[in-house]
Amino acid sequence: MAELEKAFLEIEGGARVPCLYNPETVSFGRSNSWTSNPMPGRGVSRLQYTGAASGWMRLDLAFDTTATGTSVTAYTDKVLALMDVDESLPGFDATTSNARPPTVTFHWGDLHSFTAVVQDVRLSFTYFSSGGRPLRADAQVDLLQFEPGGSYGPQNPTSGTPKPHRVHRVQPGETLDRISARYYGDSTKWRLLASANGIEDPLAVRAGALLSVPRLEGT
């Protein structure tokens, strides 16, 4: 099986925050502003364009350190830190209090986002050790376009391959037929998953493993 390309956030200045697991969902959006001038006694008025709003991107990220037993906060703290003010950035002036957090750019294979800032992070710890150490977390990260230019729409992160693949992180108790039913609506297509991932024993799928999920023709 070919090695999966890992997604990461590039921080202003060149440092990277790697995604522990590639996201299952990446959402994009943008909007334009229009206004009308309704008048008494008249019908629908013609709209006037009043400008474009910043684009946005939403990443659903998963973090899991159950294999090592270390705290998952070693990874989630790096994401939260992207919202902290960085006084080392160019243009900082303490007399005008113009400090800001750094910009970030999301990269995954051929997918490259616009230059953005982290607008919002929603973090949920979903699994703990017996001693209360957080081992698994889900994060919803919202990015907001910082300046003009860059991509908006979703691009194929595995372009160049004949059948684009998605990535699925196996949950405890999941089997290939259940995963097949989720993505294909047909549990009998589990052999496609087994073949794509080089799995000889379909009952020996480890929780936390990443599976490549081929897209069916026409989907």
GIHUKA-V225243 format. One line per field, one symbol per residue. ss: DSSP state (2 for helix, 1 for strand, 0 for the rest). burial: # if it has 9 or more other C-alpha atoms within 8 Angstrom, else .. Layout:
ss = ???
burial = ???
//
This chain:
ss = 000000011110000111000000111110011110000000000001111100011111111100000000222222222220000000000000000000011111001110011111111111110000011111111111100000100000000000001111100000022222222200222222222220000000000001111100000
burial = .....######.....#.#.####.#.###.###..........#........############.....##..##.###.###.#.....#......#.###################.#...##.##...##############.....#.....#.....#######...#########.#..#.##..##.##....#..#.##.######....
//
